Amino acid sequence: MPHYQHPSAIVDPGAQIGESSKVWHFVHVCGGARIGDGVSLGQNVFVGNKVVIGNNCKVQNNVSVYDNVTLEEGVFCGPSMVFTNVYNPRSLVERKSEYRDTLVKKGATLGANCTIVCGVTIGEFAFIGAGAVINKSVPDYALVVGVPARQIGWMSEYGEQLELPLQGDGEEAICIHTGARYVLKGNQISKLEKTHD
């Protein structure tokens, strides 16, 4: 099924938009953008030329996805959250050659009104709280909040906080909704694969 485009949206020639994606009111997609299948671009979204948006991402209203931002599969960008691509911008100094890459990995959530300072990686299924300011990379499954953001816990792939200490090698937690098991090793958490008897 081809993508849907509202009549008020502008999609420049050359832009690639996958099947079943929805481009809502007053969206502007630049010609170099590559957008996957099943993506939703909410009202007043801007997508730059050097942007890749993976399958099944949701970009809520009033988000600008600037050049050098890559969203892997299933990323949620909350309303009015902010990406940057220049670390030290000045109107009087040209810095287009200094864009820093930002990578948001599979399944991550970027809460409403959060800010992602360029040059970081947001780990798989990480959860960025509303209004947080991210100025360093975030581990997989981490729950981070505040200004500047700090880690306060871990999240399951389902989007529920795991009852797990921030430190404690070998500690395990179970998602109450799915039964999935997670284990902490060092300062990293990973999902345990189900074993068959």
Backbone hydrogen bonds, N-H to C=O, Kabsch-Sander energy under -0.5 kcal/mol:
donor,donor_aa,acceptor,acceptor_aa,energy
4,Y,21,S,-3.0
6,H,23,V,-2.9
9,A,6,H,-1.9
10,I,27,V,-3.2
11,V,9,A,-0.5
12,D,10,I,-0.5
12,D,29,V,-2.8
15,A,12,D,-1.8
16,Q,33,A,-2.5
17,I,15,A,-0.6
18,G,35,I,-1.3
18,G,36,G,-1.0
20,S,1,M,-2.0
21,S,18,G,-1.2
22,K,39,V,-3.1
23,V,4,Y,-2.4
24,W,22,K,-0.6
24,W,41,L,-2.5
27,V,24,W,-1.3
28,H,45,V,-2.4
29,V,10,I,-2.7
30,C,28,H,-0.5
30,C,47,V,-2.8
33,A,30,C,-1.6
34,R,51,V,-2.2
35,I,16,Q,-3.2
36,G,53,I,-2.4
38,G,19,E,-2.6
39,V,36,G,-0.6
40,S,57,C,-2.2
41,L,22,K,-2.9
41,L,39,V,-0.5
42,G,40,S,-0.6
42,G,59,V,-3.4
44,N,25,H,-2.5
45,V,42,G,-1.2
46,F,63,V,-1.9
47,V,28,H,-2.6
48,G,65,V,-2.9
51,V,49,N,-1.1
52,V,69,V,-1.5
53,I,34,R,-2.8
54,G,71,L,-2.5
56,N,37,D,-3.0
57,C,54,G,-0.9
58,K,75,V,-2.4
59,V,40,S,-3.1
60,Q,58,K,-0.7
60,Q,77,C,-2.7
62,N,43,Q,-2.4
63,V,60,Q,-0.7
64,S,81,M,-0.5
65,V,46,F,-3.5
65,V,63,V,-0.6
66,Y,64,S,-0.9
68,N,50,K,-2.6
69,V,50,K,-0.6
69,V,66,Y,-1.0
70,T,102,T,-2.5
71,L,52,V,-3.0
72,E,70,T,-0.5
72,E,104,V,-3.0
74,G,55,N,-2.7
75,V,72,E,-0.9
76,F,108,A,-2.5
77,C,58,K,-3.2
77,C,75,V,-0.5
78,G,76,F,-0.6
78,G,110,L,-3.4
80,S,61,N,-2.5
81,M,78,G,-1.7
82,V,114,C,-2.9
83,F,64,S,-0.7
84,T,116,I,-1.2
90,R,93,V,-0.6
93,V,90,R,-1.0
98,E,95,R,-2.0
99,Y,96,K,-0.7
100,R,85,N,-2.0
102,T,68,N,-2.6
103,L,120,V,-2.0
104,V,70,T,-2.7
105,K,103,L,-0.6
105,K,122,I,-2.9
107,G,73,E,-2.4
108,A,105,K,-1.7
109,T,126,A,-2.4
110,L,76,F,-3.0
111,G,109,T,-0.6
111,G,128,I,-2.3
113,N,79,P,-1.8
114,C,111,G,-1.8
115,T,132,A,-2.7
116,I,82,V,-3.0
117,V,115,T,-0.7
117,V,134,I,-2.7
122,I,103,L,-2.9
123,G,121,T,-0.6
123,G,138,V,-1.9
125,F,106,K,-2.2
126,A,123,G,-1.8
127,F,142,A,-3.1
128,I,109,T,-2.9
129,G,127,F,-0.6
129,G,144,V,-3.0
131,G,112,A,-1.9
132,A,129,G,-1.8
133,V,146,G,-2.1
134,I,115,T,-3.2
134,I,132,A,-0.5
135,N,133,V,-0.6
138,V,121,T,-2.4
141,Y,124,E,-2.7
142,A,139,P,-1.6
143,L,153,G,-2.5
144,V,127,F,-2.4
144,V,142,A,-0.6
145,V,150,R,-2.2
149,A,133,V,-2.9
150,R,145,V,-2.6
152,I,143,L,-2.8
153,G,143,L,-1.1
154,W,162,L,-0.5
155,M,141,Y,-3.1
156,S,160,E,-2.7
159,G,156,S,-1.2
162,L,154,W,-2.7
164,L,162,L,-1.6
170,G,184,L,-3.5
171,E,168,G,-2.2
173,A,182,Y,-2.3
175,C,180,A,-2.7
179,G,175,C,-2.5
182,Y,173,A,-2.9
183,V,190,S,-2.6
184,L,171,E,-2.6
185,K,188,Q,-3.0
188,Q,185,K,-1.5
190,S,183,V,-2.1
192,L,181,R,-3.1
